[in-house]
Amino acid sequence: MYRRKVQKTGGSTYFVTLPKAWAEGVGIAPGTIVTLLPNASGTLLLVPESLARRNHCTIDLKEWPFERFQREIISRYIAGFDMIEIRAERIRPDQRRMVREIAHGLIGLEIFEETQSSVVLHALVNVRDFPVPKTLRRIFDITRAMLTDAVTAFCQHDEELARDVVERDGDVDRLALLVARQFSLLLRDLVLEEDYGLSRLQFQHYRAVSSQLERVADHAWKISEATLALGSPVVTAVAKEIQERAEDSTSILERAVRSFEEADTELADHVLQEKERSEQLFELTRSAAAEKQPDDAPSVSIVLDSLLRIREYGFNIAESALDASSANPFST
């Protein structure tokens, strides 16, 4: 920590000196332009222009399977790096194909340069093109459609529709990873608060809600996988019960998201009041399935477990709506 005494010059201008070691370390010299950003908390952030040029990283490629390679790249993408350079003595064609496939699954990540020993990825996403409220709405719209179609596919034993739901899961993943990246960038660079129109604390709640919705999409995927595992169509009575449980979970999720988007604390509280409702209906449906369709009872159980979890994710989102209502305690 550095402490400086505020001084006055020219009768009206306040000034403080900068620590020399720090200034030289970030490339500040006489004539350098810096940005001063007032914060809602009352602090003032000083940002040297040189920091933006340092936002790159290097991955030394090893003999990794696809999943490990994917984690290495995604972690850098989420961390907010604008340039990710992958290096090796020689990058094989199969490794280059993996890079392309991974980059294709991340919004705005493009191969910018290739040589025999390196591949350079650039993140070309402009935060202004993806305002997080609109991104969150898109995530929800895809997720809700996936859930509806997944339950329909299960109750009607529609394998084609189930496979379509599985394919859509990647769309939610890409958008959720983008929100995670934007949050990391905001933590590293407070100048972006102006571009986002949200404080770090406010954006944290959007990040949390997008994560909950991503998990809902994962359970829609799981329900679709259970459809593909069915040995025979679900009997009508069991299908009707599952549809009713799905409508309950979907209603909770929809109202919770609306309460967050509209900052409606009364609606969020009404949603949370349903948390005390007994889960007995889910257990009765499970028992009925085991009795009427014992061979497919495991698949039915998977669906009901997923619908219960989705219900809980809705409650978590409603909690976020209440927390977000006081997310900027320094605002006036």
Secondary structure as UniProt FT lines:
FT   STRAND          7..9
FT   TURN            10..12
FT   STRAND          13..15
FT   HELIX           20..25
FT   TURN            26..27
FT   TURN            30..31
FT   STRAND          34..38
FT   TURN            40..41
FT   STRAND          44..48
FT   HELIX           49..54
FT   STRAND          56..60
FT   HELIX           66..79
FT   STRAND          83..87
FT   HELIX           93..104
FT   TURN            107..108
FT   STRAND          109..114
FT   STRAND          118..123
FT   HELIX           127..129
FT   HELIX           132..156
FT   HELIX           159..188
FT   TURN            190..191
FT   HELIX           192..196
FT   HELIX           200..228
FT   HELIX           236..261
FT   TURN            262..263
FT   HELIX           265..273
FT   HELIX           274..276
FT   HELIX           280..292
FT   HELIX           294..296
FT   HELIX           297..324
FT   TURN            325..326
FT   TURN            329..330
//
